[in-house]
Amino acid sequence: MGVPVSYWNACTTNYMHRGKKYKNVAEKIERTKLYPLAEAIQLVKGTSIAKFDEAVEVHVNLGIDPKKSDEAVRGTVVLPHGTGKTKRVAVITSTKAKEAQEAGADVVGGEEMIERLKAGKVDDFDVLVATPEMMPKLAPAAKILGPRGLMPSPKTETVTVKIKEAIENIKKGKVNFKNDPQGVVHQVFGKISFDEQKLSENLSALLDALQKAKQSGVKGKFIKSIAICTTMGPSVRVAQ
């Protein structure tokens, strides 16, 4: 099964450059074996080596040509149990400020906030939501927001009049995903402190959303291979 180098580098670096603790736990995993999902999650939890609550990541190698727009994959999904991190939401609006505040937005503003963004002040939120009438005014800040993945877009449902729904979904655990230049989707789907059922349900929801995001231009096998790992731990290949 062909797997790009970047795919495995996402979960592990050169084995010879790893420490003794890493090598000891890595020996519990057969590199070429495809593990059932439940067993793969057990292995990932059992081979965590960090002293902090590591993120659990999935790296999905897709059978797409990422250079073709009719094959590129992009979508959103609300993970049933969130990612383990509460996201700070900022809203730019001239019509829905009260609704945004009541829904729990961390930052709410209008044109004055756009001036702050244009000056590079983007450290007090993780997700930016805007109502449609603000998008033309927000355009000058795109060069600041775009490279950071913060520019609102209808594709990620962050340009919307349904402000309350958008905020609630983000707070619940909504994530955006898209393939990288090698055709791989990388996504955190929980924390090592999550129990196995929560991790399994989150990953299943994400994989279902990936399948639904498949474009009509994709031919052949869509999901070629799946690997999961913790922030610092070895990767485990997952059977489909």
Secondary structure, DSSP 8 states (H G I E B T S, - for coil): ----HHHHHHH---GGGS-HHHHHHHTTS-TT--B-HHHHHHHHHHT---SS--EEEEEEEESS-TTSTTT--EEEEE-TT--SS---EEEE-SS-HHHHHHHT-SEEESHHHHHHHHTT--TT-SEEEE-GGGHHHHGGGHHHHGGGT----GGGT-B-S-HHHHHHHHHHTEEEEEB-TTSEEEEEEEETTS-HHHHHHHHHHHHHHHHHT--TT--S-SEEEEEEEESSS--EEE--
